[in-house]
Amino acid sequence: MKFQLRDGPMVNRAYWLLYFEGWFNLDGLSWGNEGRGMILALLAAAALVVSAATGPTVEPNGPPVHLSMQQKNAAMQPLVRSTTECIARTVAADPRFHKQAPAEGLGDLIVDSVPPCLGLVRAMIDAYDRYFGDGTGEAFFMGPYLDILPTAVNKWVADSAE
């Protein structure tokens, strides 16, 4: 069986890198050289191949041009929902939150609940930037999202209490 390199510059680069480092033998299709780091070689090759196969499918500096506004909004909904739920759960778990008077001090509780949810907040902002253009994610978060967040938190708390 003759060995053929797969198409694509990243995949070829991965094979050649491993070949020149002595981790992959192109003639015998064998991994390792004198028992050196077979697992490490497999992991390195897998990481390179996966990164080449899952590279960005959109323009890195611009929004995806082929999506309609409805598709972009639909793509954002799961991120907005998960971010809002994280913040609402954190607010509801805070001992300062009073279910009898939920609006009392809610702004401070929301501000205090953002750090535990920062990963989700960052992902939402980044995705908004990706879909709608650079800088729009932060503007969305600081504007419309924070404007509606107290109402959404109150609704989430009320719905989860039922």
C-alpha positions in Angstrom: 0.0 0.0 0.0 1.5 3.3 -1.1 1.2 6.2 1.3 -0.3 9.4 0.0 -0.4 12.7 1.8 -3.8 14.2 2.3 -4.8 17.4 0.7 -4.3 20.7 2.4 -1.3 22.7 3.5 -1.9 22.3 7.2 -2.3 18.5 7.0 0.8 18.2 4.8 2.7 20.5 7.2 1.7 18.2 10.1 3.0 15.1 8.4 6.2 16.7 7.2 6.9 18.2 10.7 6.5 14.8 12.3 8.6 13.1 9.6 11.5 15.5 10.0 11.4 15.3 13.7 11.6 11.5 13.4 8.2 10.8 14.9 6.6 9.4 11.7 8.1 7.1 9.1 6.6 7.7 5.7 8.0 4.5 4.2 6.6 2.0 6.7 3.7 4.0 8.0 4.8 3.5 11.5 4.7 5.9 14.5 7.6 6.4 16.8 11.3 6.1 16.4 13.2 3.8 18.8 10.2 3.9 21.2 10.2 7.7 21.6 7.0 9.4 22.7 4.4 7.5 20.6 1.5 9.0 22.5 3.0 12.5 22.3 3.4 12.0 18.5 -0.2 10.8 18.1 -1.5 13.7 20.2 0.5 16.3 18.3 -0.6 14.9 14.9 -4.2 14.8 16.0 -4.1 18.4 17.3 -2.6 19.6 14.1 -5.0 17.7 11.9 -8.0 18.8 14.0 -7.0 22.4 14.0 -6.6 22.3 10.2 -9.9 20.6 9.7 -11.9 22.9 12.1 -10.3 26.2 11.1 -12.5 29.3 10.8 -15.2 29.2 8.2 -15.9 32.9 8.2 -13.9 35.9 7.5 -11.7 36.6 10.6 -12.2 40.3 10.5 -15.8 40.6 9.3 -19.3 39.4 9.8 -20.5 36.3 7.9 -22.0 37.9 4.8 -24.2 35.0 3.8 -26.5 35.0 6.8 -29.8 37.0 7.0 -30.6 39.1 10.0 -33.1 36.5 11.1 -30.4 33.8 10.9 -27.9 35.9 12.9 -30.5 36.6 15.6 -31.4 32.9 15.7 -27.7 32.0 16.1 -27.4 34.5 19.0 -30.5 33.3 20.9 -28.8 30.3 22.7 -25.9 32.4 23.8 -28.1 35.2 25.1 -30.3 32.7 26.9 -27.5 30.8 28.5 -25.8 34.1 29.7 -29.1 35.4 31.1 -29.8 32.1 32.9 -26.4 32.1 34.4 -26.8 35.6 35.7 -30.3 34.9 36.9 -29.2 31.7 38.8 -26.4 33.7 40.4 -28.8 36.5 41.4 -31.4 34.0 42.8 -28.7 32.2 44.8 -27.5 35.4 46.4 -28.7 35.7 50.0 -29.3 39.5 49.4 -32.0 38.7 46.8 -35.5 39.0 48.2 -38.3 37.2 46.3 -40.9 39.4 47.9 -39.3 42.6 46.6 -37.2 41.4 43.6 -36.6 44.9 42.2 -34.9 46.0 45.4 -31.2 46.2 44.8 -31.5 44.1 41.7 -29.0 46.3 39.7 -26.2 45.7 42.3 -27.0 42.0 42.4 -26.7 41.8 38.6 -23.4 43.6 38.6 -22.1 41.2 41.3 -23.3 38.2 39.4 -21.5 39.0 36.2 -18.0 37.8 37.3 -19.0 34.1 37.8 -20.7 34.2 34.3 -17.9 36.1 32.6 -17.0 33.3 30.2 -20.6 33.2 28.9 -20.7 37.0 28.7 -17.5 37.1 26.8 -18.7 34.3 24.4 -21.9 36.3 23.8 -20.0 39.5 23.1 -17.5 37.8 20.8 -20.3 36.0 18.8 -22.2 39.2 18.4 -19.0 40.8 17.1 -18.6 37.9 14.7 -22.2 38.1 13.4 -22.8 41.8 13.3 -19.3 43.3 13.0 -16.4 44.4 15.3 -17.4 46.5 18.3 -21.1 45.7 18.1 -21.0 43.0 20.8 -19.9 45.3 23.6 -22.4 47.9 22.4 -25.2 45.3 22.5 -24.2 44.1 26.0 -23.9 47.6 27.5 -27.1 48.9 25.8 -30.1 46.7 24.9 -29.0 43.6 26.8 -28.4 45.4 30.2 -31.6 47.4 29.6 -33.8 44.3 29.5 -31.7 42.1 31.9 -33.5 43.1 35.1 -36.9 42.2 33.6 -35.5 38.9 32.3 -33.9 38.0 35.6 -37.2 38.7 37.4 -39.1 36.6 34.9 -36.6 33.7 35.2 -36.8 33.8 39.0 -40.6 33.8 38.9 -40.7 31.0 36.3 -38.2 28.8 38.2 -40.2 29.3 41.5 -43.3 27.7 39.9 
